[in-house]
C-alpha cells in the first residue's frame, strides 16, 4: 500500500465527498494501485493545502 500525505486536515475535509472510492484517513490518501488514484483529486488537494494557512495535522 502506498500513501499520499497531505498533513492538512482542513484540506482533506474540504474534499470529503469527492474521494468516495479512495481510502482516506487522518491526513493521507491511501492507495494500493497508483493508476487508481485520481490525479485531478491530488492536484486539487495540493492546491487547497498550499492556499490555506493554519496548523498542520
C-alpha positions, 0 to 999 in steps of 0.5 A: 500500500502506498500513501499520499500525505497531505498533513492538512486536515482542513484540506482533506475535509474540504474534499470529503465527498469527492474521494468516495472510492479512495481510502482516506484517513487522518491526513493521507490518501491511501492507495494500493494501485497508483493508476487508481488514484485520481490525479485531478483529486491530488492536484486539487488537494495540493492546491487547497493545502498550499492556499490555506494557512493554519496548523498542520495535522 
